[in-house]
Amino acid sequence: MFDIKTELTTNPKEKPAPEELGFGHFFSDHMFILDYTDGVGWHDPRIVPYQPISLDPSAMIFHYGQSVFEGLKAYVTVDNDALLFRADQNFKRLNRSNERLCIPAIDEELALEGLKQLVTVDRDWIPNNPGTSLYIRPFIIATEPNLGVHPSKKYHFIIIMSPSGSYYKEGINPVKILVEEQFVRAVKGGTGEAKTGGNYASALKGQEIASREGYAQTLWLDGKENKYIEEVGSMNIFFKINGIVITPALNGSILPGITRDSMIQVLKFKGIPVEERQISIDEVVEAHQNGTLEEVFGTGTAAVISPVGELKYLDDKMSINKGEIGEISQMLYDTLTGLQYGSIDDTFGWTIRL
Ligand SMILES: *Cc1c(COP(=O)(O)O)cnc(C)c1O
């Protein structure tokens, strides 16, 4: 259907040992590229050996940050298949990010086919120790050599892949989170809904402040009233208060996580009450004071679930569920990872076996 040319490497790299994987250090032997030129459209889909790319110093990506990215994983299942999880949703979201950043839409079918062929070529790069996976990073950068401020006339769409270690080598340990009061991640009307590098650059400061105080991540409040909860680090956030699971509604500045959406669907399927609505930090503080704040957790592709054991807001250090992972958090983690590693039957239609 799509004509994707493949040039195999003549010089395969040695694969890292499972225990030294970590995150984002190693890259597989091949990458997928697709180019865009104004007037021609997206063209020349190809799989080539992983290699540096050469760009003019005036390439627009270096100056005005016109870029978008995605993050997903390939897993080896218990039956030794390669599996992708909701990959179609990643390319759908990539196009929504493209729209916001004035980048021409990609053909989602072509991107998915390119990814499937790339994963097939580098199948041996998916590590198969428990909890490990092949992290996949599709991204688009503006490459037109030009300092004028306008949408670029040239782009590269590239997919690279990185074998990653288990996020939870020593079991799932809840993290300490600092509520950020000075800086914000995004505002309604800004780029918070798009997966674009600039959002990450502007979040580094909050991360630095949190780290300095001994906290793992920042909890971001809304940019207008500094009152409503948005996200935690680069994850979506959920609270269980008095038996009800609550996550901030997608309000224009929150990144619509695919893990977030999966959690909501699993909760509904299991008959656990779940609400998408505005939730203020005051409501969380109050729930903590009256003993109904039962669980807090972040969700995202990298960790699946990251339970919060302590939340610090102003001078108030709130301990959550005695610093242990909660029942719902554990159930959601087990369900999602069960689907991803193929040990649970996929009744949702979320998995693509290769
Ligand atoms: C990618 C991302 C998430 C999580 O999205 P998933 O699709 O669940 O991985 C959440 N928040 C931000 C800011 C993100 O960039």
The ligand as an SDF file (V2000), in Angstrom:
LIG
                    3D

 15 15  0  0  0  0  0  0  0  0999 V2000
    2.9580   13.0500   26.9870 C   0  0  0  0  0  0  0  0  0  0  0  0
    2.3830   13.8050   28.1400 C   0  0  0  0  0  0  0  0  0  0  0  0
    1.4720   13.2250   29.0480 C   0  0  0  0  0  0  0  0  0  0  0  0
    1.1040   11.7600   29.0430 C   0  0  0  0  0  0  0  0  0  0  0  0
    0.5760   11.3170   27.8510 O   0  0  0  0  0  0  0  0  0  0  0  0
    0.5170    9.7400   27.5450 P   0  0  0  0  0  0  0  0  0  0  0  0
   -0.0980    9.6850   26.2060 O   0  0  0  0  0  0  0  0  0  0  0  0
   -0.3250    9.1480   28.6070 O   0  0  0  0  0  0  0  0  0  0  0  0
    1.9180    9.2490   27.5860 O   0  0  0  0  0  0  0  0  0  0  0  0
    0.9320   14.0310   30.0410 C   0  0  0  0  0  0  0  0  0  0  0  0
    1.2780   15.3260   30.1590 N   0  0  0  0  0  0  0  0  0  0  0  0
    2.1680   15.9070   29.3230 C   0  0  0  0  0  0  0  0  0  0  0  0
    2.5130   17.3300   29.5310 C   0  0  0  0  0  0  0  0  0  0  0  0
    2.7390   15.1770   28.2940 C   0  0  0  0  0  0  0  0  0  0  0  0
    3.6270   15.7630   27.4770 O   0  0  0  0  0  0  0  0  0  0  0  0
  1  2  1  0
  2  3  1  0
  2 14  2  0
  3  4  1  0
  3 10  2  0
  4  5  1  0
  5  6  1  0
  6  7  2  0
  6  8  1  0
  6  9  1  0
 10 11  1  0
 11 12  2  0
 12 13  1  0
 12 14  1  0
 14 15  1  0
M  END
$$$$
